[in-house]
């Protein structure tokens, strides 16, 4: 089965990058660089999904999610 996940990467003030996976609550990881953060994110997602499979739980993903960005400018 193939799953699709959107991730958010935030630059941390103290250095490095934090990755969150909105479709998988609590699936968060860190990397010193963006490339490392992406590698860590893939690993974290794989482990999260594996655990859900072992428990026989539903595996959410972003296959049917539409993504938009809204820019807001204030005075």
PDB file with one MODEL, atoms N, CA, C and O in Angstrom:
MODEL        1
ATOM      1  N   UNK A   1       0.840  -1.180   0.000  1.00  0.00           N
ATOM      2  CA  UNK A   1       0.000   0.000   0.000  1.00  0.00           C
ATOM      3  C   UNK A   1       0.890   1.249   0.000  1.00  0.00           C
ATOM      4  O   UNK A   1       1.958   1.260   0.611  1.00  0.00           O
ATOM      5  N   UNK A   2       0.446   2.272  -0.676  1.00  0.00           N
ATOM      6  CA  UNK A   2       1.214   3.518  -0.734  1.00  0.00           C
ATOM      7  C   UNK A   2       0.457   4.618  -0.005  1.00  0.00           C
ATOM      8  O   UNK A   2      -0.750   4.780  -0.186  1.00  0.00           O
ATOM      9  N   UNK A   3       1.168   5.364   0.812  1.00  0.00           N
ATOM     10  CA  UNK A   3       0.594   6.474   1.567  1.00  0.00           C
ATOM     11  C   UNK A   3       1.287   7.768   1.167  1.00  0.00           C
ATOM     12  O   UNK A   3       2.444   7.760   0.746  1.00  0.00           O
ATOM     13  N   UNK A   4       0.572   8.877   1.300  1.00  0.00           N
ATOM     14  CA  UNK A   4       1.096  10.189   0.951  1.00  0.00           C
ATOM     15  C   UNK A   4       1.027  11.086   2.184  1.00  0.00           C
ATOM     16  O   UNK A   4      -0.030  11.217   2.801  1.00  0.00           O
ATOM     17  N   UNK A   5       2.147  11.699   2.542  1.00  0.00           N
ATOM     18  CA  UNK A   5       2.183  12.562   3.724  1.00  0.00           C
ATOM     19  C   UNK A   5       2.778  13.920   3.396  1.00  0.00           C
ATOM     20  O   UNK A   5       3.828  14.019   2.761  1.00  0.00           O
ATOM     21  N   UNK A   6       2.103  14.945   3.830  1.00  0.00           N
ATOM     22  CA  UNK A   6       2.635  16.301   3.762  1.00  0.00           C
ATOM     23  C   UNK A   6       3.373  16.553   5.071  1.00  0.00           C
ATOM     24  O   UNK A   6       2.926  16.131   6.138  1.00  0.00           O
ATOM     25  N   UNK A   7       4.490  17.233   4.984  1.00  0.00           N
ATOM     26  CA  UNK A   7       5.249  17.555   6.190  1.00  0.00           C
ATOM     27  C   UNK A   7       5.449  19.062   6.265  1.00  0.00           C
ATOM     28  O   UNK A   7       5.418  19.761   5.252  1.00  0.00           O
ATOM     29  N   UNK A   8       5.651  19.538   7.463  1.00  0.00           N
ATOM     30  CA  UNK A   8       5.977  20.948   7.698  1.00  0.00           C
ATOM     31  C   UNK A   8       7.377  20.996   8.291  1.00  0.00           C
ATOM     32  O   UNK A   8       7.685  20.265   9.233  1.00  0.00           O
ATOM     33  N   UNK A   9       8.216  21.852   7.742  1.00  0.00           N
ATOM     34  CA  UNK A   9       9.585  22.008   8.243  1.00  0.00           C
ATOM     35  C   UNK A   9       9.728  23.426   8.774  1.00  0.00           C
ATOM     36  O   UNK A   9       9.512  24.399   8.051  1.00  0.00           O
ATOM     37  N   UNK A  10      10.091  23.528  10.034  1.00  0.00           N
ATOM     38  CA  UNK A  10      10.287  24.834  10.666  1.00  0.00           C
ATOM     39  C   UNK A  10      11.727  24.978  11.125  1.00  0.00           C
ATOM     40  O   UNK A  10      12.272  24.095  11.787  1.00  0.00           O
ATOM     41  N   UNK A  11      12.334  26.096  10.768  1.00  0.00           N
ATOM     42  CA  UNK A  11      13.696  26.386  11.227  1.00  0.00           C
ATOM     43  C   UNK A  11      13.619  26.771  12.705  1.00  0.00           C
ATOM     44  O   UNK A  11      12.831  27.633  13.095  1.00  0.00           O
ATOM     45  N   UNK A  12      14.435  26.128  13.501  1.00  0.00           N
ATOM     46  CA  UNK A  12      14.456  26.383  14.931  1.00  0.00           C
ATOM     47  C   UNK A  12      15.418  27.527  15.265  1.00  0.00           C
ATOM     48  O   UNK A  12      16.480  27.649  14.654  1.00  0.00           O
ATOM     49  N   UNK A  13      15.046  28.352  16.224  1.00  0.00           N
ATOM     50  CA  UNK A  13      15.897  29.484  16.614  1.00  0.00           C
ATOM     51  C   UNK A  13      17.263  29.034  17.104  1.00  0.00           C
ATOM     52  O   UNK A  13      18.270  29.694  16.847  1.00  0.00           O
ATOM     53  N   UNK A  14      17.298  27.906  17.812  1.00  0.00           N
ATOM     54  CA  UNK A  14      18.566  27.410  18.362  1.00  0.00           C
ATOM     55  C   UNK A  14      19.370  26.615  17.346  1.00  0.00           C
ATOM     56  O   UNK A  14      20.449  26.112  17.661  1.00  0.00           O
ATOM     57  N   UNK A  15      18.847  26.498  16.120  1.00  0.00           N
ATOM     58  CA  UNK A  15      19.537  25.771  15.061  1.00  0.00           C
ATOM     59  C   UNK A  15      18.814  24.487  14.706  1.00  0.00           C
ATOM     60  O   UNK A  15      18.111  23.912  15.537  1.00  0.00           O
ATOM     61  N   UNK A  16      18.981  24.049  13.502  1.00  0.00           N
ATOM     62  CA  UNK A  16      18.349  22.826  13.044  1.00  0.00           C
ATOM     63  C   UNK A  16      16.928  23.068  12.562  1.00  0.00           C
ATOM     64  O   UNK A  16      16.453  24.202  12.504  1.00  0.00           O
ATOM     65  N   UNK A  17      16.266  21.976  12.221  1.00  0.00           N
ATOM     66  CA  UNK A  17      14.938  22.036  11.640  1.00  0.00           C
ATOM     67  C   UNK A  17      14.026  21.006  12.304  1.00  0.00           C
ATOM     68  O   UNK A  17      14.410  19.855  12.510  1.00  0.00           O
ATOM     69  N   UNK A  18      12.824  21.439  12.629  1.00  0.00           N
ATOM     70  CA  UNK A  18      11.831  20.541  13.209  1.00  0.00           C
ATOM     71  C   UNK A  18      10.819  20.185  12.131  1.00  0.00           C
ATOM     72  O   UNK A  18      10.337  21.050  11.400  1.00  0.00           O
ATOM     73  N   UNK A  19      10.508  18.901  12.044  1.00  0.00           N
ATOM     74  CA  UNK A  19       9.541  18.415  11.068  1.00  0.00           C
ATOM     75  C   UNK A  19       8.333  17.866  11.811  1.00  0.00           C
ATOM     76  O   UNK A  19       8.475  17.092  12.758  1.00  0.00           O
ATOM     77  N   UNK A  20       7.134  18.272  11.374  1.00  0.00           N
ATOM     78  CA  UNK A  20       5.902  17.706  11.894  1.00  0.00           C
ATOM     79  C   UNK A  20       5.118  17.115  10.727  1.00  0.00           C
ATOM     80  O   UNK A  20       5.231  17.557   9.583  1.00  0.00           O
ATOM     81  N   UNK A  21       4.318  16.097  11.058  1.00  0.00           N
ATOM     82  CA  UNK A  21       3.494  15.416  10.063  1.00  0.00           C
ATOM     83  C   UNK A  21       2.049  15.576  10.519  1.00  0.00           C
ATOM     84  O   UNK A  21       1.579  14.798  11.350  1.00  0.00           O
ATOM     85  N   UNK A  22       1.332  16.573   9.990  1.00  0.00           N
ATOM     86  CA  UNK A  22      -0.012  16.872  10.476  1.00  0.00           C
ATOM     87  C   UNK A  22      -0.981  15.685  10.469  1.00  0.00           C
ATOM     88  O   UNK A  22      -1.834  15.587  11.351  1.00  0.00           O
ATOM     89  N   UNK A  23      -0.866  14.789   9.496  1.00  0.00           N
ATOM     90  CA  UNK A  23      -1.781  13.648   9.421  1.00  0.00           C
ATOM     91  C   UNK A  23      -1.513  12.606  10.497  1.00  0.00           C
ATOM     92  O   UNK A  23      -2.359  11.753  10.765  1.00  0.00           O
ATOM     93  N   UNK A  24      -0.324  12.673  11.118  1.00  0.00           N
ATOM     94  CA  UNK A  24       0.058  11.698  12.144  1.00  0.00           C
ATOM     95  C   UNK A  24       0.355  12.448  13.448  1.00  0.00           C
ATOM     96  O   UNK A  24       1.497  12.836  13.691  1.00  0.00           O
ATOM     97  N   UNK A  25      -0.649  12.648  14.270  1.00  0.00           N
ATOM     98  CA  UNK A  25      -0.463  13.420  15.508  1.00  0.00           C
ATOM     99  C   UNK A  25       0.707  12.904  16.356  1.00  0.00           C
ATOM    100  O   UNK A  25       0.814  11.714  16.648  1.00  0.00           O
ATOM    101  N   UNK A  26       1.569  13.834  16.733  1.00  0.00           N
ATOM    102  CA  UNK A  26       2.715  13.483  17.568  1.00  0.00           C
ATOM    103  C   UNK A  26       3.924  13.001  16.788  1.00  0.00           C
ATOM    104  O   UNK A  26       4.962  12.709  17.382  1.00  0.00           O
ATOM    105  N   UNK A  27       3.816  12.912  15.478  1.00  0.00           N
ATOM    106  CA  UNK A  27       4.947  12.485  14.651  1.00  0.00           C
ATOM    107  C   UNK A  27       5.792  13.713  14.369  1.00  0.00           C
ATOM    108  O   UNK A  27       5.494  14.504  13.473  1.00  0.00           O
ATOM    109  N   UNK A  28       6.859  13.858  15.155  1.00  0.00           N
ATOM    110  CA  UNK A  28       7.742  15.028  15.104  1.00  0.00           C
ATOM    111  C   UNK A  28       9.175  14.533  15.141  1.00  0.00           C
ATOM    112  O   UNK A  28       9.492  13.589  15.865  1.00  0.00           O
ATOM    113  N   UNK A  29      10.035  15.164  14.370  1.00  0.00           N
ATOM    114  CA  UNK A  29      11.444  14.806  14.400  1.00  0.00           C
ATOM    115  C   UNK A  29      12.283  16.045  14.121  1.00  0.00           C
ATOM    116  O   UNK A  29      11.748  17.097  13.771  1.00  0.00           O
ATOM    117  N   UNK A  30      13.584  15.921  14.273  1.00  0.00           N
ATOM    118  CA  UNK A  30      14.513  17.035  14.088  1.00  0.00           C
ATOM    119  C   UNK A  30      15.668  16.628  13.192  1.00  0.00           C
ATOM    120  O   UNK A  30      16.003  15.448  13.087  1.00  0.00           O
ATOM    121  N   UNK A  31      16.272  17.615  12.550  1.00  0.00           N
ATOM    122  CA  UNK A  31      17.487  17.397  11.778  1.00  0.00           C
ATOM    123  C   UNK A  31      18.332  18.653  11.819  1.00  0.00           C
ATOM    124  O   UNK A  31      17.812  19.763  11.934  1.00  0.00           O
ATOM    125  N   UNK A  32      19.635  18.471  11.724  1.00  0.00           N
ATOM    126  CA  UNK A  32      20.543  19.621  11.738  1.00  0.00           C
ATOM    127  C   UNK A  32      20.469  20.412  10.436  1.00  0.00           C
ATOM    128  O   UNK A  32      20.683  21.624  10.427  1.00  0.00           O
ATOM    129  N   UNK A  33      20.166  19.722   9.336  1.00  0.00           N
ATOM    130  CA  UNK A  33      20.020  20.354   8.021  1.00  0.00           C
ATOM    131  C   UNK A  33      18.662  19.954   7.453  1.00  0.00           C
ATOM    132  O   UNK A  33      18.005  19.056   7.981  1.00  0.00           O
ATOM    133  N   UNK A  34      18.244  20.612   6.386  1.00  0.00           N
ATOM    134  CA  UNK A  34      16.978  20.230   5.760  1.00  0.00           C
ATOM    135  C   UNK A  34      17.067  18.802   5.225  1.00  0.00           C
ATOM    136  O   UNK A  34      16.125  18.025   5.379  1.00  0.00           O
ATOM    137  N   UNK A  35      18.186  18.453   4.602  1.00  0.00           N
ATOM    138  CA  UNK A  35      18.339  17.092   4.082  1.00  0.00           C
ATOM    139  C   UNK A  35      18.234  16.052   5.196  1.00  0.00           C
ATOM    140  O   UNK A  35      17.568  15.029   5.040  1.00  0.00           O
ATOM    141  N   UNK A  36      18.889  16.321   6.307  1.00  0.00           N
ATOM    142  CA  UNK A  36      18.820  15.403   7.439  1.00  0.00           C
ATOM    143  C   UNK A  36      17.402  15.351   7.997  1.00  0.00           C
ATOM    144  O   UNK A  36      16.921  14.280   8.366  1.00  0.00           O
ATOM    145  N   UNK A  37      16.735  16.490   8.061  1.00  0.00           N
ATOM    146  CA  UNK A  37      15.361  16.536   8.560  1.00  0.00           C
ATOM    147  C   UNK A  37      14.438  15.700   7.679  1.00  0.00           C
ATOM    148  O   UNK A  37      13.549  15.020   8.192  1.00  0.00           O
ATOM    149  N   UNK A  38      14.636  15.740   6.366  1.00  0.00           N
ATOM    150  CA  UNK A  38      13.832  14.938   5.450  1.00  0.00           C
ATOM    151  C   UNK A  38      14.065  13.446   5.658  1.00  0.00           C
ATOM    152  O   UNK A  38      13.119  12.657   5.646  1.00  0.00           O
ATOM    153  N   UNK A  39      15.312  13.065   5.846  1.00  0.00           N
ATOM    154  CA  UNK A  39      15.639  11.659   6.108  1.00  0.00           C
ATOM    155  C   UNK A  39      14.994  11.208   7.420  1.00  0.00           C
ATOM    156  O   UNK A  39      14.400  10.132   7.494  1.00  0.00           O
ATOM    157  N   UNK A  40      15.117  12.036   8.442  1.00  0.00           N
ATOM    158  CA  UNK A  40      14.533  11.708   9.748  1.00  0.00           C
ATOM    159  C   UNK A  40      13.004  11.644   9.661  1.00  0.00           C
ATOM    160  O   UNK A  40      12.377  10.812  10.317  1.00  0.00           O
ATOM    161  N   UNK A  41      12.413  12.518   8.855  1.00  0.00           N
ATOM    162  CA  UNK A  41      10.953  12.517   8.699  1.00  0.00           C
ATOM    163  C   UNK A  41      10.482  11.215   8.074  1.00  0.00           C
ATOM    164  O   UNK A  41       9.504  10.622   8.528  1.00  0.00           O
ATOM    165  N   UNK A  42      11.170  10.774   7.043  1.00  0.00           N
ATOM    166  CA  UNK A  42      10.789   9.511   6.400  1.00  0.00           C
ATOM    167  C   UNK A  42      10.865   8.360   7.389  1.00  0.00           C
ATOM    168  O   UNK A  42       9.969   7.518   7.440  1.00  0.00           O
ATOM    169  N   UNK A  43      11.929   8.323   8.171  1.00  0.00           N
ATOM    170  CA  UNK A  43      12.094   7.267   9.165  1.00  0.00           C
ATOM    171  C   UNK A  43      10.992   7.337  10.227  1.00  0.00           C
ATOM    172  O   UNK A  43      10.427   6.311  10.607  1.00  0.00           O
ATOM    173  N   UNK A  44      10.692   8.535  10.697  1.00  0.00           N
ATOM    174  CA  UNK A  44       9.659   8.703  11.723  1.00  0.00           C
ATOM    175  C   UNK A  44       8.294   8.270  11.195  1.00  0.00           C
ATOM    176  O   UNK A  44       7.532   7.622  11.912  1.00  0.00           O
ATOM    177  N   UNK A  45       7.980   8.621   9.948  1.00  0.00           N
ATOM    178  CA  UNK A  45       6.708   8.225   9.344  1.00  0.00           C
ATOM    179  C   UNK A  45       6.637   6.708   9.212  1.00  0.00           C
ATOM    180  O   UNK A  45       5.617   6.100   9.538  1.00  0.00           O
ATOM    181  N   UNK A  46       7.716   6.099   8.736  1.00  0.00           N
ATOM    182  CA  UNK A  46       7.737   4.640   8.590  1.00  0.00           C
ATOM    183  C   UNK A  46       7.489   3.948   9.926  1.00  0.00           C
ATOM    184  O   UNK A  46       6.711   2.997   9.993  1.00  0.00           O
ATOM    185  N   UNK A  47       8.140   4.411  10.986  1.00  0.00           N
ATOM    186  CA  UNK A  47       7.958   3.809  12.309  1.00  0.00           C
ATOM    187  C   UNK A  47       6.544   4.021  12.827  1.00  0.00           C
ATOM    188  O   UNK A  47       5.957   3.115  13.419  1.00  0.00           O
ATOM    189  N   UNK A  48       5.997   5.197  12.613  1.00  0.00           N
ATOM    190  CA  UNK A  48       4.642   5.525  13.064  1.00  0.00           C
ATOM    191  C   UNK A  48       3.633   4.614  12.375  1.00  0.00           C
ATOM    192  O   UNK A  48       2.768   4.029  13.026  1.00  0.00           O
ATOM    193  N   UNK A  49       3.749   4.498  11.045  1.00  0.00           N
ATOM    194  CA  UNK A  49       2.822   3.665  10.276  1.00  0.00           C
ATOM    195  C   UNK A  49       2.977   2.188  10.661  1.00  0.00           C
ATOM    196  O   UNK A  49       1.987   1.465  10.777  1.00  0.00           O
ATOM    197  N   UNK A  50       4.209   1.754  10.855  1.00  0.00           N
ATOM    198  CA  UNK A  50       4.454   0.369  11.272  1.00  0.00           C
ATOM    199  C   UNK A  50       3.754   0.071  12.594  1.00  0.00           C
ATOM    200  O   UNK A  50       3.160  -0.994  12.758  1.00  0.00           O
ATOM    201  N   UNK A  51       3.821   1.002  13.529  1.00  0.00           N
ATOM    202  CA  UNK A  51       3.167   0.820  14.828  1.00  0.00           C
ATOM    203  C   UNK A  51       1.645   0.754  14.670  1.00  0.00           C
ATOM    204  O   UNK A  51       0.988  -0.069  15.307  1.00  0.00           O
ATOM    205  N   UNK A  52       1.092   1.615  13.827  1.00  0.00           N
ATOM    206  CA  UNK A  52      -0.352   1.569  13.578  1.00  0.00           C
ATOM    207  C   UNK A  52      -0.754   0.227  12.965  1.00  0.00           C
ATOM    208  O   UNK A  52      -1.786  -0.337  13.327  1.00  0.00           O
ATOM    209  N   UNK A  53       0.062  -0.287  12.036  1.00  0.00           N
ATOM    210  CA  UNK A  53      -0.217  -1.577  11.421  1.00  0.00           C
ATOM    211  C   UNK A  53      -0.193  -2.696  12.461  1.00  0.00           C
ATOM    212  O   UNK A  53      -1.067  -3.562  12.463  1.00  0.00           O
ATOM    213  N   UNK A  54       0.798  -2.678  13.338  1.00  0.00           N
ATOM    214  CA  UNK A  54       0.901  -3.702  14.384  1.00  0.00           C
ATOM    215  C   UNK A  54      -0.313  -3.697  15.298  1.00  0.00           C
ATOM    216  O   UNK A  54      -0.746  -4.749  15.768  1.00  0.00           O
ATOM    217  N   UNK A  55      -0.856  -2.527  15.549  1.00  0.00           N
ATOM    218  CA  UNK A  55      -2.025  -2.390  16.417  1.00  0.00           C
ATOM    219  C   UNK A  55      -3.335  -2.627  15.678  1.00  0.00           C
ATOM    220  O   UNK A  55      -4.399  -2.689  16.294  1.00  0.00           O
ATOM    221  N   UNK A  56      -3.256  -2.758  14.363  1.00  0.00           N
ATOM    222  CA  UNK A  56      -4.454  -2.950  13.560  1.00  0.00           C
ATOM    223  C   UNK A  56      -5.311  -1.701  13.471  1.00  0.00           C
ATOM    224  O   UNK A  56      -6.522  -1.781  13.264  1.00  0.00           O
ATOM    225  N   UNK A  57      -4.680  -0.549  13.628  1.00  0.00           N
ATOM    226  CA  UNK A  57      -5.405   0.718  13.612  1.00  0.00           C
ATOM    227  C   UNK A  57      -5.434   1.324  12.208  1.00  0.00           C
ATOM    228  O   UNK A  57      -4.631   0.973  11.343  1.00  0.00           O
ATOM    229  N   UNK A  58      -6.370   2.233  12.010  1.00  0.00           N
ATOM    230  CA  UNK A  58      -6.502   2.973  10.756  1.00  0.00           C
ATOM    231  C   UNK A  58      -5.236   3.787  10.518  1.00  0.00           C
ATOM    232  O   UNK A  58      -4.681   4.372  11.448  1.00  0.00           O
ATOM    233  N   UNK A  59      -4.786   3.822   9.273  1.00  0.00           N
ATOM    234  CA  UNK A  59      -3.588   4.581   8.908  1.00  0.00           C
ATOM    235  C   UNK A  59      -4.008   5.791   8.073  1.00  0.00           C
ATOM    236  O   UNK A  59      -4.320   5.652   6.891  1.00  0.00           O
ATOM    237  N   UNK A  60      -4.016   6.968   8.682  1.00  0.00           N
ATOM    238  CA  UNK A  60      -4.400   8.173   7.935  1.00  0.00           C
ATOM    239  C   UNK A  60      -3.267   8.624   7.020  1.00  0.00           C
ATOM    240  O   UNK A  60      -2.096   8.346   7.278  1.00  0.00           O
ATOM    241  N   UNK A  61      -3.626   9.312   5.964  1.00  0.00           N
ATOM    242  CA  UNK A  61      -2.622   9.940   5.117  1.00  0.00           C
ATOM    243  C   UNK A  61      -3.252  11.154   4.442  1.00  0.00           C
ATOM    244  O   UNK A  61      -4.387  11.516   4.750  1.00  0.00           O
ATOM    245  N   UNK A  62      -2.529  11.778   3.531  1.00  0.00           N
ATOM    246  CA  UNK A  62      -2.992  13.005   2.882  1.00  0.00           C
ATOM    247  C   UNK A  62      -3.425  12.801   1.437  1.00  0.00           C
ATOM    248  O   UNK A  62      -3.405  13.749   0.651  1.00  0.00           O
ATOM    249  N   UNK A  63      -3.814  11.594   1.074  1.00  0.00           N
ATOM    250  CA  UNK A  63      -4.206  11.317  -0.303  1.00  0.00           C
ATOM    251  C   UNK A  63      -5.341  12.206  -0.792  1.00  0.00           C
ATOM    252  O   UNK A  63      -5.377  12.576  -1.965  1.00  0.00           O
ATOM    253  N   UNK A  64      -6.258  12.548   0.090  1.00  0.00           N
ATOM    254  CA  UNK A  64      -7.414  13.354  -0.303  1.00  0.00           C
ATOM    255  C   UNK A  64      -7.366  14.769   0.261  1.00  0.00           C
ATOM    256  O   UNK A  64      -8.398  15.431   0.371  1.00  0.00           O
ATOM    257  N   UNK A  65      -6.186  15.229   0.614  1.00  0.00           N
ATOM    258  CA  UNK A  65      -6.029  16.548   1.206  1.00  0.00           C
ATOM    259  C   UNK A  65      -5.634  17.565   0.140  1.00  0.00           C
ATOM    260  O   UNK A  65      -4.712  17.337  -0.643  1.00  0.00           O
ATOM    261  N   UNK A  66      -6.331  18.669   0.121  1.00  0.00           N
ATOM    262  CA  UNK A  66      -5.961  19.786  -0.747  1.00  0.00           C
ATOM    263  C   UNK A  66      -5.129  20.757   0.077  1.00  0.00           C
ATOM    264  O   UNK A  66      -5.381  20.946   1.267  1.00  0.00           O
ATOM    265  N   UNK A  67      -4.155  21.360  -0.548  1.00  0.00           N
ATOM    266  CA  UNK A  67      -3.266  22.248   0.187  1.00  0.00           C
ATOM    267  C   UNK A  67      -3.295  23.647  -0.437  1.00  0.00           C
ATOM    268  O   UNK A  67      -3.157  23.808  -1.650  1.00  0.00           O
ATOM    269  N   UNK A  68      -3.472  24.626   0.404  1.00  0.00           N
ATOM    270  CA  UNK A  68      -3.473  26.028  -0.012  1.00  0.00           C
ATOM    271  C   UNK A  68      -2.628  26.828   0.966  1.00  0.00           C
ATOM    272  O   UNK A  68      -2.457  26.443   2.122  1.00  0.00           O
ATOM    273  N   UNK A  69      -2.113  27.929   0.490  1.00  0.00           N
ATOM    274  CA  UNK A  69      -1.420  28.880   1.355  1.00  0.00           C
ATOM    275  C   UNK A  69      -2.142  30.212   1.227  1.00  0.00           C
ATOM    276  O   UNK A  69      -2.547  30.615   0.136  1.00  0.00           O
ATOM    277  N   UNK A  70      -2.294  30.876   2.342  1.00  0.00           N
ATOM    278  CA  UNK A  70      -2.927  32.196   2.350  1.00  0.00           C
ATOM    279  C   UNK A  70      -1.920  33.178   2.920  1.00  0.00           C
ATOM    280  O   UNK A  70      -1.394  32.972   4.014  1.00  0.00           O
ATOM    281  N   UNK A  71      -1.652  34.243   2.182  1.00  0.00           N
ATOM    282  CA  UNK A  71      -0.781  35.296   2.666  1.00  0.00           C
ATOM    283  C   UNK A  71      -1.654  36.419   3.200  1.00  0.00           C
ATOM    284  O   UNK A  71      -2.604  36.854   2.549  1.00  0.00           O
ATOM    285  N   UNK A  72      -1.321  36.867   4.369  1.00  0.00           N
ATOM    286  CA  UNK A  72      -2.094  37.931   5.006  1.00  0.00           C
ATOM    287  C   UNK A  72      -1.178  39.109   5.264  1.00  0.00           C
ATOM    288  O   UNK A  72      -0.125  38.965   5.885  1.00  0.00           O
ATOM    289  N   UNK A  73      -1.573  40.250   4.795  1.00  0.00           N
ATOM    290  CA  UNK A  73      -0.797  41.467   5.030  1.00  0.00           C
ATOM    291  C   UNK A  73      -1.640  42.395   5.890  1.00  0.00           C
ATOM    292  O   UNK A  73      -2.789  42.691   5.561  1.00  0.00           O
ATOM    293  N   UNK A  74      -1.065  42.846   6.985  1.00  0.00           N
ATOM    294  CA  UNK A  74      -1.776  43.748   7.881  1.00  0.00           C
ATOM    295  C   UNK A  74      -1.137  45.122   7.825  1.00  0.00           C
ATOM    296  O   UNK A  74       0.012  45.280   7.411  1.00  0.00           O
ATOM    297  N   UNK A  75      -1.898  46.095   8.246  1.00  0.00           N
ATOM    298  CA  UNK A  75      -1.427  47.488   8.229  1.00  0.00           C
ATOM    299  C   UNK A  75      -0.429  47.752   9.320  1.00  0.00           C
ATOM    300  O   UNK A  75       0.066  48.871   9.447  1.00  0.00           O
TER     301      UNK A  75
ENDMDL
END
